[in-house]
Amino acid sequence: MKGKVLIVDDQAELRTLLAMVLEKDFSVAHADSGAALQKAFGGEQPDVVLLDVKLPDADGLELLPQIKKRWADTEVIVLTGYGSVDMAVKAMQRGASNFISKPFESEKLLADVRCALDSRCQREETSTLRGALGTMSGTVTPIFGSPVMRGVVRTIERVAPSDVTVLITGESGTGKEVIADLLHAMSRRSKGRIIKINCAALPRELIESELFGSVKGAFTGAHADRTGLFREAEDGTLFLDEISEMPIDTQSKLLRVLQDQEVRPVGGKTSYKTNCRVVAATNRRPEDAIKEGKLREDLFYRISAISVDLPPLRERREDILPLANAFLKRFAAQANRLLTGFSQAAAERLTAFDWPGNVRQLQNEVQRAVLLCEGNAVDLSDLSITTTKTPDDESSDTNFTLLEGVERNAILQMLKETAGNKLEAAKRLGIGRQTLYNKIKAYGLEV
């Protein structure tokens, strides 16, 4: 059965052209105004609506919520001759699945309509993914149990089918990479690769070659041509973690690549078209990074068409026990241990702790407890964390909080394990190199 497409546009010539492109594969209906669209609401529901922004009697963006309210499952593709990032964001926020600027290529339009029809399959895949997460701890959404994280998931579900660039912010360890994986899995690029790079983990002289590629002899050590991650991520997703740690001059070149959709290898004379979705992340507040000269303001606006902020774990305590239970099941299975869960005292301690290292610290704590636990359940004595000092706690003789002490000891231990190699320690801790330097200085650590 052919999918049904409703074209809502006041230009008769354009409606005719669109029909010629689509009629071979789809059943096509027309509406030349907002009033005609209102009449169409009484008829058969279309699978896809091609909606012009400028109608003689209505604003297409104002009609979007009405369409989604009446036809919740219908995919809406917005058409406009006055395209802008701001308008695209507004369209997506109001329910559009895509945004196309006029003039457009027929093949691209046809591909976008086909992708819109495939969105139901995408939603089924999303349900399967969330169901798989739910089986980890016997709840519907163990990782995303808090209202704020459920809101994050709804945002990801909404924007995943498009190619809009997404910026994920949040403290180290909050799960930015997990959200990037989720975004990729829900997207129409899910059959392609998601390639990840930590911008803080590479020396300045290598990051451009890593991102854009290089030709043989371009610099000392360039013994062969290198493709670069932008081209390796073709038809997939490129995740740029800790983007505010990228050198400023490289940020300028990245901005050009994103604007032109072309990449030129270092030392090369030929540019190549690139077709990958970019997802970026930073553990800094973007406004602070911009003021400090760590992040170009124009790049920030280019990568933050959609921004997703992940609150620290201490601000979403509803997620702590579901996450802990999920980690416990995973690590107990790996260790071939039969553990029933956490004792009441251990659960209360986990929930009360502020987790300065966020989800990553919680994961490491549960893994440690699973390995050291001697009973059938993880008890309070199996945990290394303690509660934060309160104003009434006069037994403590230091202003150094226990939370900071945990982080300080973890960094010190990792520096010892890596023989003082700060780059390797940062990679293992999952934080940026500069972040590690700042913490080493703050805690007065020496190895």
RAWO-V37174 format. One record per pair of residues at least 12 apart in sequence whose C-alpha atoms are under 10 Angstrom apart, sorted by the first residue. I is the first residue (numbers start at 1). J is the second residue. If there is no record, write none. Layout:
# RAWO-V37174
i:I j:J
i:I j:J
This chain:
# RAWO-V37174
i:1 j:25
i:1 j:26
i:1 j:27
i:2 j:23
i:2 j:24
i:2 j:25
i:2 j:26
i:2 j:27
i:2 j:28
i:2 j:47
i:3 j:25
i:3 j:26
i:3 j:27
i:3 j:28
i:3 j:46
i:3 j:47
i:3 j:48
i:3 j:113
i:3 j:114
i:3 j:117
i:4 j:22
i:4 j:23
i:4 j:25
i:4 j:26
i:4 j:27
i:4 j:28
i:4 j:29
i:4 j:44
i:4 j:45
i:4 j:46
i:4 j:47
i:4 j:48
i:4 j:49
i:4 j:74
i:4 j:117
i:5 j:19
i:5 j:22
i:5 j:23
i:5 j:26
i:5 j:27
i:5 j:28
i:5 j:29
i:5 j:30
i:5 j:45
i:5 j:46
i:5 j:47
i:5 j:48
i:5 j:49
i:5 j:50
i:5 j:74
i:5 j:75
i:5 j:76
i:5 j:113
i:5 j:117
i:6 j:19
i:6 j:26
i:6 j:27
i:6 j:28
i:6 j:29
i:6 j:30
i:6 j:31
i:6 j:37
i:6 j:40
i:6 j:45
i:6 j:46
i:6 j:47
i:6 j:48
i:6 j:49
i:6 j:50
i:6 j:51
i:6 j:76
i:7 j:19
i:7 j:28
i:7 j:29
i:7 j:30
i:7 j:31
i:7 j:32
i:7 j:37
i:7 j:46
i:7 j:48
i:7 j:49
i:7 j:50
i:7 j:51
i:7 j:52
i:7 j:77
i:7 j:79
i:8 j:29
i:8 j:30
i:8 j:31
i:8 j:32
i:8 j:33
i:8 j:34
i:8 j:36
i:8 j:37
i:8 j:49
i:8 j:50
i:8 j:51
i:8 j:52
i:8 j:53
i:8 j:55
i:8 j:60
i:8 j:78
i:8 j:79
i:9 j:30
i:9 j:31
i:9 j:32
i:9 j:33
i:9 j:34
i:9 j:37
i:9 j:50
i:9 j:51
i:9 j:52
i:9 j:53
i:9 j:54
i:9 j:55
i:9 j:56
i:9 j:60
i:9 j:79
i:9 j:80
i:10 j:30
i:10 j:31
i:10 j:32
i:10 j:33
i:10 j:34
i:10 j:52
i:10 j:54
i:10 j:55
i:10 j:56
i:10 j:57
i:11 j:32
i:11 j:33
i:11 j:52
i:11 j:55
i:12 j:30
i:12 j:31
i:12 j:32
i:15 j:28
i:15 j:29
i:15 j:30
i:15 j:31
i:15 j:32
i:15 j:50
i:16 j:30
i:17 j:106
i:18 j:50
i:18 j:106
i:18 j:109
i:18 j:110
i:20 j:106
i:21 j:106
i:21 j:107
i:21 j:109
i:21 j:110
i:22 j:106
i:22 j:107
i:22 j:109
i:22 j:110
i:22 j:113
i:22 j:114
i:25 j:110
i:25 j:114
i:26 j:47
i:26 j:48
i:26 j:110
i:26 j:113
i:26 j:114
i:27 j:46
i:27 j:47
i:28 j:46
i:28 j:48
i:28 j:49
i:29 j:46
i:29 j:49
i:30 j:49
i:30 j:50
i:31 j:51
i:32 j:52
i:32 j:55
i:32 j:56
i:32 j:57
i:33 j:51
i:33 j:52
i:33 j:54
i:33 j:55
i:33 j:56
i:33 j:57
i:33 j:58
i:33 j:59
i:33 j:60
i:34 j:51
i:34 j:52
i:34 j:54
i:34 j:55
i:34 j:56
i:34 j:57
i:34 j:58
i:34 j:59
i:34 j:60
i:34 j:62
i:34 j:63
i:35 j:55
i:35 j:56
i:35 j:57
i:35 j:58
i:37 j:51
i:37 j:63
i:37 j:67
i:38 j:63
i:38 j:66
i:38 j:67
i:41 j:66
i:41 j:67
i:41 j:70
i:41 j:71
i:42 j:70
i:44 j:71
i:45 j:70
i:45 j:71
i:45 j:72
i:45 j:73
i:45 j:74
i:46 j:71
i:46 j:73
i:46 j:74
i:46 j:75
i:46 j:76
i:47 j:71
i:47 j:73
i:47 j:74
i:47 j:75
i:47 j:76
i:47 j:113
i:47 j:116
i:47 j:117
i:47 j:120
i:48 j:71
i:48 j:73
i:48 j:74
i:48 j:75
i:48 j:76
i:48 j:77
i:48 j:97
i:48 j:113
i:48 j:114
i:48 j:116
i:48 j:117
i:49 j:64
i:49 j:67
i:49 j:74
i:49 j:75
i:49 j:76
i:49 j:77
i:49 j:78
i:49 j:96
i:49 j:113
i:49 j:116
i:50 j:75
i:50 j:76
i:50 j:77
i:50 j:78
i:50 j:79
i:50 j:96
i:50 j:98
i:50 j:99
i:50 j:100
i:50 j:109
i:50 j:113
i:51 j:63
i:51 j:64
i:51 j:76
i:51 j:77
i:51 j:78
i:51 j:79
i:51 j:80
i:51 j:96
i:51 j:99
i:51 j:100
i:52 j:77
i:52 j:78
i:52 j:79
i:52 j:80
i:52 j:81
i:52 j:100
i:53 j:78
i:53 j:79
i:53 j:80
i:53 j:81
i:53 j:82
i:53 j:83
i:53 j:87
i:53 j:91
i:54 j:79
i:54 j:80
i:54 j:81
i:54 j:82
i:60 j:78
i:60 j:79
i:60 j:80
i:60 j:91
i:61 j:78
i:61 j:87
i:61 j:88
i:61 j:90
i:61 j:91
i:61 j:92
i:61 j:93
i:61 j:94
i:61 j:95
i:61 j:96
i:62 j:91
i:62 j:94
i:63 j:94
i:64 j:76
i:64 j:77
i:64 j:78
i:64 j:91
i:64 j:92
i:64 j:93
i:64 j:94
i:64 j:95
i:64 j:96
i:65 j:91
i:65 j:93
i:65 j:94
i:65 j:95
i:65 j:96
i:66 j:94
i:66 j:95
i:67 j:94
i:67 j:95
i:67 j:96
i:68 j:94
i:68 j:95
i:68 j:96
i:69 j:95
i:72 j:95
i:73 j:119
i:73 j:120
i:74 j:95
i:74 j:96
i:74 j:97
i:74 j:116
i:74 j:117
i:74 j:119
i:74 j:120
i:75 j:95
i:75 j:96
i:75 j:97
i:75 j:98
i:75 j:113
i:75 j:115
i:75 j:116
i:75 j:117
i:75 j:118
i:75 j:119
i:75 j:120
i:76 j:91
i:76 j:92
i:76 j:94
i:76 j:95
i:76 j:96
i:76 j:97
i:76 j:98
i:76 j:99
i:76 j:113
i:76 j:116
i:77 j:91
i:77 j:92
i:77 j:95
i:77 j:96
i:77 j:97
i:77 j:98
i:77 j:99
i:77 j:100
i:77 j:109
i:77 j:112
i:77 j:113
i:77 j:116
i:78 j:91
i:78 j:92
i:78 j:96
i:78 j:97
i:78 j:98
i:78 j:99
i:78 j:100
i:78 j:101
i:79 j:98
i:79 j:99
i:79 j:100
i:79 j:101
i:79 j:102
i:79 j:103
i:79 j:104
i:80 j:99
i:80 j:100
i:80 j:101
i:80 j:102
i:80 j:103
i:81 j:100
i:81 j:101
i:81 j:102
i:81 j:103
i:81 j:104
i:82 j:100
i:82 j:101
i:82 j:102
i:83 j:99
i:83 j:100
i:83 j:101
i:83 j:102
i:84 j:99
i:84 j:101
i:85 j:99
i:85 j:164
i:85 j:301
i:85 j:302
i:85 j:304
i:85 j:305
i:85 j:306
i:86 j:305
i:87 j:99
i:88 j:100
i:88 j:101
i:88 j:164
i:88 j:305
i:89 j:159
i:89 j:164
i:89 j:305
i:89 j:306
i:92 j:158
i:92 j:159
i:92 j:162
i:92 j:164
i:92 j:306
i:93 j:155
i:93 j:158
i:93 j:159
i:93 j:306
i:94 j:158
i:95 j:158
i:95 j:159
i:96 j:158
i:96 j:159
i:96 j:162
i:97 j:112
i:97 j:115
i:97 j:116
i:97 j:119
i:97 j:158
i:97 j:159
i:97 j:160
i:97 j:161
i:97 j:162
i:97 j:163
i:98 j:112
i:98 j:113
i:98 j:115
i:98 j:116
i:98 j:159
i:98 j:161
i:98 j:162
i:98 j:163
i:98 j:164
i:99 j:112
i:99 j:162
i:99 j:163
i:99 j:164
i:100 j:112
i:112 j:162
i:115 j:161
i:115 j:162
i:115 j:188
i:116 j:161
i:116 j:162
i:116 j:188
i:118 j:161
i:118 j:188
i:119 j:161
i:119 j:186
i:119 j:187
i:119 j:188
i:121 j:186
i:121 j:188
i:122 j:157
i:122 j:160
i:122 j:161
i:122 j:185
i:122 j:186
i:122 j:187
i:122 j:188
i:122 j:190
i:123 j:157
i:123 j:161
i:123 j:186
i:123 j:187
i:124 j:186
i:125 j:185
i:125 j:186
i:125 j:187
i:126 j:157
i:126 j:182
i:126 j:183
i:126 j:185
i:126 j:186
i:126 j:187
i:127 j:186
i:129 j:182
i:129 j:185
i:129 j:186
i:130 j:142
i:130 j:143
i:130 j:144
i:130 j:153
i:130 j:182
i:133 j:326
i:134 j:322
i:134 j:326
i:135 j:326
i:136 j:322
i:136 j:323
i:136 j:325
i:136 j:326
i:136 j:327
i:136 j:328
i:136 j:329
i:136 j:330
i:137 j:321
i:137 j:322
i:137 j:323
i:137 j:324
i:137 j:325
i:137 j:326
i:137 j:327
i:137 j:328
i:137 j:329
i:137 j:330
i:138 j:322
i:138 j:325
i:138 j:326
i:139 j:322
i:141 j:319
i:141 j:322
i:141 j:323
i:142 j:318
i:142 j:319
i:142 j:320
i:142 j:321
i:142 j:322
i:142 j:323
i:142 j:324
i:142 j:325
i:142 j:326
i:143 j:318
i:143 j:319
i:143 j:320
i:143 j:321
i:143 j:322
i:143 j:323
i:143 j:324
i:143 j:325
i:143 j:326
i:144 j:316
i:144 j:318
i:144 j:319
i:144 j:320
i:144 j:322
i:144 j:323
i:145 j:316
i:145 j:317
i:145 j:318
i:145 j:319
i:145 j:320
i:145 j:321
i:145 j:322
i:145 j:323
i:146 j:315
i:146 j:316
i:146 j:317
i:146 j:318
i:146 j:319
i:146 j:320
i:146 j:322
i:147 j:316
i:147 j:318
i:147 j:319
i:148 j:309
i:148 j:310
i:148 j:311
i:148 j:315
i:148 j:316
i:148 j:318
i:149 j:309
i:149 j:310
i:149 j:311
i:149 j:316
i:149 j:318
i:149 j:319
i:151 j:308
i:152 j:179
i:152 j:308
i:152 j:309
i:152 j:310
i:153 j:179
i:153 j:182
i:153 j:183
i:153 j:308
i:155 j:183
i:155 j:306
i:155 j:307
i:155 j:308
i:156 j:179
i:156 j:180
i:156 j:182
i:156 j:183
i:156 j:184
i:156 j:186
i:156 j:187
i:156 j:306
i:156 j:308
i:157 j:182
i:157 j:183
i:157 j:186
i:157 j:187
i:158 j:183
i:158 j:186
i:158 j:187
i:159 j:183
i:159 j:186
i:159 j:187
i:159 j:306
i:160 j:182
i:160 j:183
i:160 j:184
i:160 j:185
i:160 j:186
i:160 j:187
i:160 j:188
i:160 j:189
i:160 j:190
i:161 j:183
i:161 j:184
i:161 j:185
i:161 j:186
i:161 j:187
i:161 j:188
i:161 j:189
i:161 j:190
i:162 j:187
i:162 j:188
i:162 j:189
i:162 j:277
i:163 j:187
i:163 j:188
i:163 j:189
i:163 j:237
i:163 j:275
i:163 j:276
i:163 j:277
i:163 j:278
i:163 j:279
i:164 j:277
i:164 j:278
i:164 j:279
i:164 j:303
i:164 j:304
i:164 j:305
i:164 j:306
i:165 j:258
i:165 j:277
i:165 j:278
i:165 j:279
i:165 j:280
i:165 j:302
i:165 j:303
i:165 j:304
i:165 j:305
i:165 j:306
i:165 j:307
i:166 j:180
i:166 j:183
i:166 j:239
i:166 j:277
i:166 j:278
i:166 j:279
i:166 j:280
i:166 j:281
i:166 j:302
i:166 j:303
i:166 j:304
i:166 j:305
i:166 j:306
i:166 j:307
i:166 j:308
i:167 j:180
i:167 j:239
i:167 j:240
i:167 j:241
i:167 j:243
i:167 j:278
i:167 j:279
i:167 j:280
i:167 j:281
i:167 j:282
i:167 j:286
i:167 j:300
i:167 j:301
i:167 j:302
i:167 j:303
i:167 j:304
i:167 j:305
i:167 j:306
i:167 j:307
i:167 j:308
i:167 j:309
i:168 j:180
i:168 j:241
i:168 j:242
i:168 j:279
i:168 j:280
i:168 j:281
i:168 j:282
i:168 j:283
i:168 j:303
i:168 j:304
i:168 j:306
i:168 j:307
i:168 j:308
i:168 j:309
i:168 j:310
i:169 j:241
i:169 j:242
i:169 j:280
i:169 j:281
i:169 j:282
i:169 j:283
i:169 j:284
i:169 j:285
i:169 j:286
i:169 j:307
i:169 j:308
i:169 j:309
i:169 j:310
i:169 j:311
i:170 j:281
i:170 j:282
i:170 j:283
i:170 j:284
i:170 j:285
i:170 j:308
i:170 j:309
i:170 j:310
i:170 j:311
i:170 j:312
i:171 j:282
i:171 j:283
i:171 j:284
i:171 j:285
i:171 j:309
i:171 j:310
i:171 j:311
i:171 j:312
i:171 j:313
i:171 j:356
i:171 j:357
i:171 j:358
i:171 j:431
i:172 j:242
i:172 j:282
i:172 j:283
i:172 j:284
i:172 j:312
i:172 j:356
i:172 j:357
i:172 j:358
i:172 j:359
i:172 j:360
i:172 j:361
i:172 j:429
i:172 j:430
i:172 j:431
i:172 j:432
i:172 j:435
i:173 j:283
i:173 j:310
i:173 j:312
i:173 j:313
i:173 j:355
i:173 j:356
i:173 j:357
i:173 j:358
i:173 j:359
i:173 j:360
i:173 j:361
i:173 j:362
i:173 j:363
i:173 j:429
i:173 j:430
i:173 j:431
i:174 j:283
i:174 j:309
i:174 j:310
i:174 j:311
i:174 j:312
i:174 j:313
i:174 j:356
i:174 j:357
i:174 j:358
i:174 j:359
i:174 j:360
i:174 j:361
i:175 j:310
i:175 j:311
i:175 j:312
i:175 j:313
i:175 j:358
i:175 j:359
i:175 j:360
i:176 j:241
i:176 j:280
i:176 j:281
i:176 j:282
i:176 j:283
i:176 j:308
i:176 j:309
i:176 j:310
i:177 j:196
i:177 j:239
i:177 j:240
i:177 j:241
i:177 j:279
i:177 j:280
i:177 j:281
i:179 j:279
i:179 j:308
i:179 j:310
i:180 j:194
i:180 j:196
i:180 j:237
i:180 j:238
i:180 j:239
i:180 j:240
i:180 j:241
i:180 j:278
i:180 j:279
i:180 j:280
i:180 j:281
i:181 j:194
i:181 j:195
i:181 j:196
i:181 j:237
i:181 j:239
i:181 j:279
i:183 j:237
i:183 j:279
i:184 j:236
i:184 j:237
i:184 j:238
i:184 j:239
i:184 j:277
i:184 j:279
i:185 j:237
i:187 j:236
i:187 j:237
i:187 j:277
i:188 j:235
i:188 j:236
i:189 j:234
i:189 j:235
i:189 j:236
i:189 j:237
i:189 j:276
i:189 j:277
i:190 j:235
i:190 j:236
i:190 j:237
i:191 j:235
i:191 j:236
i:192 j:233
i:192 j:234
i:192 j:235
i:192 j:236
i:192 j:237
i:192 j:276
i:193 j:232
i:193 j:233
i:193 j:234
i:193 j:235
i:193 j:236
i:193 j:237
i:193 j:238
i:193 j:276
i:194 j:232
i:194 j:233
i:194 j:234
i:194 j:235
i:194 j:236
i:194 j:237
i:194 j:238
i:194 j:239
i:194 j:276
i:194 j:277
i:194 j:278
i:194 j:279
i:195 j:229
i:195 j:230
i:195 j:232
i:195 j:233
i:195 j:234
i:195 j:236
i:195 j:237
i:195 j:238
i:195 j:239
i:195 j:240
i:195 j:276
i:195 j:278
i:196 j:229
i:196 j:233
i:196 j:237
i:196 j:238
i:196 j:239
i:196 j:240
i:196 j:241
i:196 j:279
i:196 j:280
i:197 j:210
i:197 j:211
i:197 j:229
i:197 j:238
i:197 j:239
i:197 j:240
i:197 j:241
i:197 j:242
i:197 j:243
i:197 j:280
i:198 j:239
i:198 j:240
i:198 j:241
i:198 j:242
i:198 j:243
i:198 j:245
i:198 j:246
i:198 j:281
i:198 j:427
i:198 j:430
i:198 j:431
i:198 j:432
i:198 j:433
i:199 j:211
i:199 j:239
i:199 j:240
i:199 j:241
i:199 j:242
i:199 j:243
i:199 j:244
i:199 j:245
i:199 j:246
i:199 j:247
i:199 j:281
i:199 j:282
i:199 j:432
i:199 j:433
i:200 j:240
i:200 j:241
i:200 j:242
i:200 j:243
i:200 j:244
i:200 j:245
i:200 j:246
i:200 j:247
i:200 j:423
i:200 j:426
i:200 j:427
i:200 j:431
i:200 j:432
i:200 j:433
i:200 j:434
i:200 j:435
i:201 j:241
i:201 j:242
i:201 j:245
i:201 j:246
i:201 j:422
i:201 j:423
i:201 j:424
i:201 j:426
i:201 j:427
i:201 j:430
i:201 j:431
i:201 j:432
i:201 j:433
i:201 j:434
i:202 j:245
i:202 j:246
i:202 j:423
i:202 j:433
i:203 j:246
i:203 j:247
i:203 j:423
i:204 j:246
i:204 j:247
i:204 j:249
i:204 j:250
i:205 j:219
i:205 j:247
i:205 j:250
i:206 j:219
i:207 j:228
i:207 j:246
i:207 j:247
i:207 j:250
i:208 j:228
i:208 j:229
i:208 j:246
i:208 j:247
i:208 j:249
i:208 j:250
i:208 j:251
i:208 j:253
i:208 j:254
i:208 j:265
i:208 j:266
i:209 j:222
i:209 j:225
i:209 j:226
i:209 j:227
i:209 j:228
i:209 j:229
i:209 j:265
i:209 j:266
i:209 j:267
i:210 j:226
i:210 j:227
i:210 j:228
i:210 j:229
i:210 j:230
i:210 j:265
i:210 j:266
i:211 j:226
i:211 j:227
i:211 j:228
i:211 j:229
i:211 j:230
i:211 j:231
i:211 j:232
i:211 j:238
i:211 j:240
i:211 j:250
i:211 j:254
i:211 j:263
i:211 j:265
i:211 j:266
i:212 j:226
i:212 j:227
i:212 j:228
i:212 j:229
i:212 j:230
i:212 j:231
i:212 j:232
i:212 j:253
i:212 j:254
i:212 j:257
i:212 j:262
i:212 j:263
i:212 j:264
i:212 j:265
i:212 j:266
i:212 j:272
i:213 j:225
i:213 j:226
i:213 j:227
i:213 j:228
i:213 j:229
i:213 j:230
i:213 j:231
i:213 j:232
i:213 j:263
i:213 j:264
i:213 j:265
i:213 j:266
i:213 j:267
i:213 j:268
i:214 j:226
i:214 j:227
i:214 j:228
i:214 j:264
i:214 j:265
i:214 j:266
i:214 j:267
i:214 j:268
i:215 j:227
i:215 j:264
i:215 j:265
i:215 j:266
i:215 j:267
i:215 j:268
i:215 j:269
i:216 j:266
i:216 j:267
i:216 j:268
i:217 j:266
i:217 j:267
i:218 j:265
i:218 j:266
i:218 j:267
i:218 j:268
i:219 j:266
i:219 j:267
i:225 j:265
i:225 j:266
i:225 j:267
i:225 j:268
i:226 j:265
i:226 j:266
i:227 j:265
i:228 j:263
i:228 j:264
i:228 j:265
i:228 j:266
i:229 j:276
i:230 j:257
i:230 j:261
i:230 j:262
i:230 j:263
i:230 j:272
i:230 j:273
i:230 j:274
i:230 j:275
i:230 j:276
i:230 j:277
i:230 j:278
i:231 j:262
i:231 j:263
i:231 j:272
i:231 j:273
i:231 j:274
i:231 j:275
i:231 j:276
i:232 j:274
i:232 j:275
i:232 j:276
i:233 j:274
i:233 j:275
i:233 j:276
i:233 j:277
i:233 j:278
i:234 j:273
i:234 j:274
i:234 j:275
i:234 j:276
i:234 j:277
i:235 j:274
i:235 j:275
i:235 j:276
i:235 j:277
i:236 j:275
i:236 j:276
i:236 j:277
i:236 j:278
i:237 j:275
i:237 j:276
i:237 j:277
i:237 j:278
i:237 j:279
i:238 j:276
i:238 j:277
i:238 j:278
i:238 j:279
i:238 j:280
i:239 j:277
i:239 j:278
i:239 j:279
i:239 j:280
i:239 j:281
i:240 j:278
i:240 j:279
i:240 j:280
i:240 j:281
i:240 j:282
i:241 j:279
i:241 j:280
i:241 j:281
i:241 j:282
i:241 j:283
i:241 j:431
i:241 j:432
i:242 j:280
i:242 j:281
i:242 j:282
i:242 j:283
i:242 j:284
i:242 j:431
i:242 j:432
i:242 j:433
i:242 j:435
i:243 j:279
i:243 j:280
i:243 j:281
i:243 j:282
i:243 j:283
i:243 j:284
i:243 j:294
i:243 j:295
i:243 j:300
i:243 j:432
i:244 j:280
i:244 j:281
i:244 j:282
i:244 j:283
i:244 j:284
i:244 j:285
i:244 j:286
i:244 j:289
i:244 j:290
i:244 j:293
i:244 j:294
i:244 j:295
i:244 j:296
i:244 j:300
i:244 j:432
i:245 j:282
i:245 j:283
i:245 j:284
i:245 j:289
i:245 j:294
i:245 j:295
i:245 j:432
i:245 j:433
i:245 j:434
i:245 j:435
i:246 j:294
i:246 j:295
i:247 j:294
i:247 j:295
i:247 j:296
i:248 j:293
i:248 j:294
i:248 j:295
i:248 j:296
i:249 j:296
i:251 j:294
i:251 j:295
i:251 j:296
i:251 j:298
i:251 j:299
i:251 j:300
i:252 j:295
i:252 j:296
i:252 j:298
i:252 j:299
i:253 j:299
i:254 j:299
i:255 j:296
i:255 j:298
i:255 j:299
i:255 j:300
i:255 j:302
i:255 j:303
i:256 j:299
i:257 j:271
i:257 j:273
i:257 j:274
i:258 j:274
i:258 j:276
i:258 j:277
i:258 j:278
i:258 j:299
i:258 j:302
i:258 j:303
i:259 j:299
i:259 j:302
i:260 j:273
i:260 j:274
i:261 j:273
i:261 j:274
i:261 j:275
i:261 j:276
i:262 j:274
i:262 j:275
i:278 j:303
i:279 j:303
i:279 j:304
i:279 j:306
i:280 j:300
i:280 j:303
i:280 j:304
i:280 j:307
i:281 j:303
i:281 j:304
i:281 j:307
i:281 j:308
i:281 j:309
i:282 j:309
i:282 j:432
i:283 j:309
i:283 j:310
i:283 j:431
i:283 j:432
i:283 j:435
i:284 j:435
i:285 j:309
i:286 j:300
i:286 j:304
i:287 j:300
i:311 j:358
i:312 j:354
i:312 j:355
i:312 j:356
i:312 j:357
i:312 j:358
i:312 j:359
i:313 j:351
i:313 j:353
i:313 j:354
i:313 j:355
i:313 j:356
i:313 j:357
i:313 j:358
i:313 j:359
i:313 j:360
i:313 j:362
i:314 j:351
i:314 j:352
i:314 j:353
i:314 j:354
i:314 j:355
i:314 j:356
i:314 j:357
i:314 j:358
i:314 j:359
i:315 j:354
i:316 j:351
i:317 j:350
i:317 j:351
i:317 j:352
i:317 j:353
i:317 j:354
i:318 j:351
i:319 j:351
i:319 j:359
i:320 j:347
i:320 j:350
i:320 j:351
i:320 j:352
i:320 j:353
i:320 j:355
i:320 j:358
i:320 j:359
i:320 j:362
i:321 j:342
i:321 j:347
i:321 j:348
i:321 j:350
i:321 j:351
i:321 j:362
i:323 j:359
i:323 j:362
i:323 j:363
i:323 j:366
i:324 j:341
i:324 j:342
i:324 j:347
i:324 j:350
i:324 j:351
i:324 j:359
i:324 j:362
i:324 j:363
i:324 j:365
i:324 j:366
i:324 j:367
i:325 j:340
i:325 j:341
i:325 j:342
i:325 j:347
i:325 j:366
i:326 j:341
i:326 j:363
i:326 j:366
i:327 j:362
i:327 j:363
i:327 j:364
i:327 j:365
i:327 j:366
i:327 j:367
i:327 j:370
i:328 j:340
i:328 j:341
i:328 j:342
i:328 j:363
i:328 j:365
i:328 j:366
i:328 j:367
i:328 j:368
i:328 j:369
i:328 j:370
i:328 j:377
i:328 j:378
i:329 j:341
i:329 j:366
i:329 j:367
i:329 j:370
i:330 j:366
i:330 j:367
i:330 j:370
i:331 j:363
i:331 j:366
i:331 j:367
i:331 j:368
i:331 j:369
i:331 j:370
i:331 j:371
i:332 j:366
i:332 j:367
i:332 j:369
i:332 j:370
i:332 j:371
i:333 j:370
i:334 j:370
i:335 j:367
i:335 j:370
i:335 j:371
i:337 j:370
i:337 j:371
i:337 j:373
i:337 j:376
i:338 j:370
i:338 j:375
i:338 j:376
i:338 j:377
i:339 j:370
i:339 j:373
i:339 j:374
i:339 j:375
i:339 j:376
i:339 j:377
i:339 j:378
i:340 j:375
i:340 j:376
i:340 j:377
i:340 j:378
i:341 j:370
i:341 j:376
i:341 j:377
i:341 j:378
i:341 j:379
i:342 j:376
i:342 j:377
i:342 j:378
i:342 j:379
i:342 j:380
i:342 j:382
i:343 j:376
i:343 j:377
i:343 j:378
i:343 j:379
i:343 j:380
i:344 j:378
i:344 j:379
i:344 j:380
i:345 j:378
i:345 j:379
i:345 j:380
i:345 j:381
i:346 j:377
i:346 j:378
i:346 j:379
i:346 j:380
i:346 j:381
i:346 j:382
i:346 j:383
i:347 j:378
i:347 j:379
i:347 j:380
i:348 j:380
i:349 j:379
i:349 j:380
i:349 j:383
i:349 j:385
i:349 j:386
i:349 j:387
i:350 j:362
i:350 j:365
i:350 j:366
i:350 j:380
i:350 j:383
i:350 j:385
i:350 j:386
i:350 j:387
i:352 j:386
i:352 j:387
i:352 j:388
i:353 j:385
i:353 j:386
i:353 j:387
i:353 j:388
i:353 j:403
i:354 j:385
i:354 j:386
i:354 j:387
i:354 j:388
i:354 j:403
i:355 j:385
i:355 j:403
i:355 j:404
i:355 j:406
i:355 j:407
i:356 j:403
i:356 j:404
i:356 j:406
i:356 j:407
i:357 j:403
i:357 j:404
i:357 j:406
i:357 j:407
i:357 j:410
i:357 j:429
i:360 j:429
i:360 j:430
i:361 j:406
i:361 j:407
i:361 j:410
i:361 j:429
i:362 j:385
i:365 j:382
i:365 j:383
i:365 j:384
i:365 j:385
i:366 j:378
i:366 j:382
i:366 j:383
i:366 j:384
i:368 j:382
i:368 j:383
i:368 j:384
i:369 j:381
i:369 j:382
i:369 j:383
i:369 j:384
i:370 j:382
i:370 j:383
i:384 j:406
i:385 j:402
i:385 j:403
i:385 j:406
i:386 j:402
i:386 j:403
i:386 j:406
i:387 j:401
i:387 j:402
i:387 j:403
i:388 j:401
i:388 j:402
i:388 j:403
i:388 j:404
i:389 j:401
i:389 j:402
i:389 j:403
i:400 j:443
i:404 j:443
i:405 j:443
i:407 j:439
i:407 j:443
i:408 j:439
i:408 j:440
i:408 j:442
i:408 j:443
i:408 j:444
i:408 j:445
i:409 j:443
i:409 j:445
i:410 j:429
i:411 j:425
i:411 j:426
i:411 j:429
i:411 j:436
i:411 j:439
i:411 j:440
i:411 j:443
i:411 j:445
i:412 j:425
i:412 j:440
i:412 j:443
i:412 j:445
i:412 j:446
i:412 j:447
i:413 j:425
i:413 j:447
i:414 j:426
i:414 j:428
i:414 j:429
i:415 j:428
i:415 j:429
i:415 j:440
i:415 j:445
i:415 j:446
i:415 j:447
i:416 j:446
i:416 j:447
i:419 j:447
i:420 j:446
i:420 j:447
i:421 j:447
i:422 j:434
i:422 j:436
i:422 j:437
i:422 j:440
i:423 j:436
i:423 j:437
